[in-house]
């Protein structure tokens, strides 16, 4: 297997750009580009080792992926995961590439003073996790920031969802690459120049969400053109989204509207209350699916309309399906409906799914973004029982179907409770999709 022309172009760009951000659509082969980049750099006298920072589920997948490419098949790859003795052996054994999970990154970095930093290239897989930076940001961002400040290592950030929400999320990862040269030395300066509040708490004045100022988006992408590269090939893969509207009973809709208005209702003698707008949105989201957690984590069943629609759809399709859920009570109800359905909890589960041995597969989008390639060869239909607010999680889960190796059109079904927050989520997901598409188009 060889790199495609678009992958080779991305590799050439990486070699010219000591610190850069590769924005590559899910399934477009960014791991192959990174392995080729590592192979070239390891042949350079001053590179030392390569460090890859990746989600836990993906860590061991890098060695498997490397064997597929002629340029990386001979690389010695160690995985810094598992028990303390396993992690110690991973760093003590001679290796070309060390792959570490986010959870163990801080521990690994503590082993190496800046003066003796052994990694000439640092690859960060799924850089959208770095979008919250600074003093109130993620621990992982702060660790990568220390690597950026204290070493001369090349840095390659990679993501299939570089702009999952708004352009505001680009500041933190880009700062790690250029120390504020392009977008501002501080987050405050960036917001003053590029952003405006989009959602503000009326009581406290706290800004919950920032959006780019009108007319600033094209200028932002122009500023990023020298540090970001998009890999967005036309792979001939097709998918369609099919919305199945679910009408809730009149009594349930009265309860739903009462909760939205009063922030408290009684369901089967169980009081459901929401003390803030965020909690209220969560309760309404759950109610649209058919069950709601109370304050003591008891579950109140509200309706079966979505379950009935799902049961009919699965029977209608009569083929292996993936069902995406969000809440634990969703999963509990789904397991009662489909007793032979399975989740991907173990390597055996993943193997069975890839071999077509699981007819109904339950998938949580937070665990669907990495390390489970191969499902596209078995499943052609994915059903969203419960849509997530996060476009990144939505896109990554759908990408399990729309990637190299699939034959025919992937069908993405979405169960939408009419007149509920489901409709707003669909609208916001589309707005976020269009925003990210603008980034890919601007930097193509």
Secondary structure, 3 states (H helix, E strand, C coil): CCCCHHHHHHHHHHHHCCEEEEEECCCCCHHHHHHHHHHHHHCCCCCEEEEEEECHHHCCHHHHHHCCCCCCCCCCEEEECCCHHHHHHHHHCCCCEEEEEHHHHHHHHHCCCHHHCCEEEEEEECHHHHCCCCCCCCHHHHHHHHHHHHCCCEEEEEECCCCCCCHHHHHHHHHHHHCCCCCCCCHHHHHHHHEEEEEECCCCCCEEEEEECCCCHHHHHHHHCCCEEEECCCCCCCEEEEEEEECCCHHHHHHHHHHHHHCEEEECCEEEECCCHHHHHHHHHHHHHCEEECCCCCEEECCCHHHHHHHHHHHHHCCCEEEEECCHHHHHHHHHHCCCCEECCCHHHHHHHHCCCCCEEEEEHHHCCCCCCCHHHCCCEEEECCCCCCHHHHHHHHCCCCCCCCCCCEEEEEEEECCCHHHHHHHHHHHHHHHHHHHHHHCC
